[in-house]
């Protein structure tokens, strides 16, 4: 075979002769790989929808914008099995992204690490293209020569999605992993839902906190 995983359902029954003595075992094996895969996809989708609903409740009730960002970063990383999750804020200069929240990052990075908002990083390209950006293999992707924040940590693949804002994007939410992984269309929908809820929470937080210096 090609090494792919197959899930089988096996039913066994004992066959007897006219005296009821066992003479053979009848085995019926069925390939249920597709059914099992569909079941796992549905379970994942339900889990992701529940997670987005929880984030939405936090966005409506939580006054702490930083806590909401931390929850969003953990949410995308945990649901997609990624080591790194983050929320990047587009600063008032329009060209700098600040790592505002994250999971998996070393101590001292969150709140300090920055990168340019140019198209040579996944988040920068997502902001410019206004659509999700998926990276299948950062090591060989010629688009992202400026993604040192990810390359330095051995990241291989991931996804960045724009967090909408009033007048301009708030920033981007992303999840990245050092392990090979294919991101699906459902992953993209999940990501965008998280980003949209995050955008609502950020807008609410800014209204409650008032304008920051430089805004």
C-alpha positions as CSV (number, residue, x, y, z in Angstrom):
1,X,0.0,0.0,0.0
2,X,0.9,3.7,0.0
3,X,1.2,3.8,3.8
4,X,-2.1,5.6,4.3
5,X,-4.2,4.8,7.4
6,X,-7.3,2.6,6.8
7,X,-10.0,2.1,9.4
8,X,-11.8,-1.2,9.2
9,X,-15.0,-2.6,10.8
10,X,-14.8,-6.3,11.4
11,X,-17.8,-8.6,12.1
12,X,-17.2,-12.2,13.1
13,X,-19.7,-15.1,13.3
14,X,-19.3,-18.8,14.2
15,X,-20.5,-21.2,11.5
16,X,-21.8,-24.6,12.7
17,X,-22.6,-27.9,11.0
18,X,-26.0,-29.7,11.2
19,X,-25.1,-30.8,14.7
20,X,-24.3,-27.3,15.9
21,X,-20.6,-28.0,16.1
22,X,-18.3,-25.1,15.0
23,X,-16.7,-25.7,11.7
24,X,-15.7,-22.2,10.5
25,X,-15.6,-18.5,11.3
26,X,-17.1,-16.1,8.9
27,X,-15.4,-12.7,8.9
28,X,-16.8,-9.6,7.1
29,X,-14.4,-6.7,7.0
30,X,-15.6,-3.3,5.8
31,X,-13.6,-0.2,5.0
32,X,-15.1,2.6,7.1
33,X,-12.2,5.1,6.7
34,X,-14.4,7.7,5.0
35,X,-17.2,7.4,7.6
36,X,-14.6,7.6,10.5
37,X,-13.0,10.6,8.9
38,X,-16.3,12.4,8.4
39,X,-17.2,11.7,12.1
40,X,-13.9,13.1,13.3
41,X,-14.3,16.2,11.1
42,X,-17.8,16.8,12.5
43,X,-16.6,16.4,16.0
44,X,-13.8,18.9,15.3
45,X,-16.3,21.4,13.8
46,X,-18.6,21.2,16.7
47,X,-15.7,21.7,19.2
48,X,-14.5,24.7,17.2
49,X,-18.0,26.3,17.1
50,X,-18.4,25.8,20.8
51,X,-15.0,27.5,21.4
52,X,-16.0,30.5,19.2
53,X,-19.3,30.8,21.1
54,X,-17.3,30.9,24.4
55,X,-15.0,33.6,23.0
56,X,-18.1,35.5,22.0
57,X,-19.5,35.4,25.5
58,X,-16.1,36.6,26.8
59,X,-16.1,39.5,24.3
60,X,-19.5,40.6,25.5
61,X,-18.8,40.3,29.2
62,X,-15.1,40.9,29.7
63,X,-13.7,44.4,30.3
64,X,-10.1,43.2,30.2
65,X,-9.1,43.4,26.5
66,X,-5.7,41.8,27.2
67,X,-7.5,38.8,28.7
68,X,-9.7,38.5,25.6
69,X,-6.6,38.5,23.4
70,X,-4.9,35.8,25.5
71,X,-8.0,33.7,25.2
72,X,-8.1,34.1,21.4
73,X,-4.4,33.2,21.1
74,X,-4.8,30.1,23.2
75,X,-8.0,29.2,21.4
76,X,-6.5,29.0,17.9
77,X,-3.4,27.3,19.1
78,X,-5.2,24.7,21.1
79,X,-7.9,23.9,18.5
80,X,-5.4,23.6,15.7
81,X,-2.7,21.7,17.6
82,X,-0.1,24.5,17.1
83,X,2.7,25.4,19.4
84,X,2.4,29.1,18.7
85,X,-0.8,31.3,18.8
86,X,-0.7,35.0,18.7
87,X,-2.6,38.3,18.4
88,X,-0.7,41.0,16.5
89,X,-1.8,44.7,16.8
90,X,-1.3,47.1,13.9
91,X,0.2,50.1,15.6
92,X,-0.9,53.7,14.8
93,X,2.1,54.1,12.5
94,X,0.5,51.6,10.1
95,X,3.7,49.8,9.4
96,X,4.5,48.0,12.7
97,X,2.8,44.9,14.2
98,X,3.2,44.4,18.0
99,X,2.9,40.9,19.6
100,X,0.1,41.9,22.0
101,X,-0.9,38.3,23.2
102,X,0.4,34.9,22.6
103,X,0.9,31.3,23.7
104,X,4.1,29.3,23.3
105,X,6.3,32.4,23.0
106,X,9.2,32.8,25.3
107,X,8.9,35.1,28.3
108,X,9.4,38.7,27.4
109,X,8.2,38.4,23.8
110,X,4.6,39.3,24.4
111,X,4.1,43.1,24.6
112,X,7.6,43.7,23.1
113,X,8.3,41.8,20.0
114,X,7.5,43.6,16.7
115,X,7.6,43.0,13.0
116,X,6.9,45.0,9.9
117,X,3.5,45.0,8.3
118,X,4.9,44.4,4.9
119,X,3.9,41.6,2.6
120,X,7.0,39.5,3.4
121,X,5.4,38.0,6.5
122,X,2.1,36.0,6.7
123,X,0.4,38.6,8.9
124,X,1.6,41.5,6.7
125,X,0.3,39.7,3.6
126,X,-3.0,38.9,5.2
127,X,-3.4,42.6,6.1
128,X,-2.6,43.8,2.6
129,X,-4.7,41.1,0.8
130,X,-7.5,41.3,3.4
131,X,-7.9,37.5,3.3
132,X,-6.5,34.5,5.3
133,X,-2.9,33.5,4.4
134,X,-1.9,29.9,4.8
135,X,1.8,28.8,4.9
136,X,2.4,25.1,4.0
137,X,6.2,25.2,4.4
138,X,7.9,28.4,5.6
139,X,11.3,27.0,4.9
140,X,10.7,27.0,1.1
141,X,8.1,29.7,0.8
142,X,9.8,32.5,-1.2
143,X,7.0,35.0,-0.2
144,X,8.1,35.3,3.4
145,X,11.8,36.4,3.6
146,X,10.9,38.8,6.4
147,X,9.2,36.3,8.7
148,X,12.2,36.0,11.1
149,X,9.9,36.0,14.2
150,X,8.7,32.7,12.9
151,X,11.8,31.3,11.2
152,X,13.9,31.8,14.3
153,X,11.6,29.4,16.1
154,X,11.6,26.6,13.5
155,X,8.1,27.2,12.4
156,X,7.1,25.2,9.3
157,X,3.4,26.0,8.7
158,X,0.5,28.0,9.9
159,X,-2.2,30.6,9.1
160,X,-2.8,34.3,9.7
161,X,-6.2,36.0,9.5
162,X,-7.1,39.7,9.7
163,X,-8.8,41.1,12.8
164,X,-11.3,43.7,11.5
165,X,-11.5,47.1,13.0
166,X,-13.2,50.4,12.6
167,X,-11.8,52.2,9.6
168,X,-8.8,49.9,9.4
169,X,-7.8,46.4,10.6
170,X,-7.0,46.0,14.2
171,X,-4.3,43.5,13.4
172,X,-4.0,39.7,12.8
173,X,-4.5,36.5,14.7
174,X,-2.3,33.5,13.8
175,X,-1.3,30.0,14.8
176,X,1.9,28.3,13.7
177,X,3.6,25.0,14.3
178,X,7.0,23.4,13.8
179,X,5.2,20.2,12.7
180,X,3.9,19.6,9.2
181,X,0.2,20.2,9.0
182,X,-2.4,20.9,6.3
183,X,-4.9,23.6,7.1
184,X,-8.4,23.0,5.8
185,X,-11.2,25.2,4.6
186,X,-13.0,24.5,7.9
187,X,-9.8,25.7,9.8
188,X,-10.0,28.9,7.8
189,X,-13.6,29.4,8.7
190,X,-12.8,28.8,12.4
191,X,-9.9,31.2,12.2
192,X,-12.0,34.0,10.6
193,X,-14.8,33.5,13.2
194,X,-12.2,33.9,16.0
195,X,-10.8,37.0,14.3
196,X,-14.3,38.5,13.8
197,X,-15.2,38.0,17.5
198,X,-11.8,39.4,18.5
199,X,-12.5,42.5,16.4
200,X,-15.8,43.1,18.1
201,X,-14.1,42.7,21.5
202,X,-11.2,45.1,20.5
203,X,-13.7,47.7,19.3
204,X,-15.7,47.4,22.5
205,X,-12.5,47.6,24.6
206,X,-11.3,50.7,22.8
207,X,-14.6,52.5,23.3
208,X,-14.6,51.7,27.0
209,X,-10.9,52.6,27.5
210,X,-11.0,55.8,25.3
211,X,-8.5,56.6,22.6
212,X,-4.9,55.8,23.3
213,X,-2.1,58.2,22.8
214,X,-1.2,58.3,19.1
215,X,-4.6,57.1,18.0
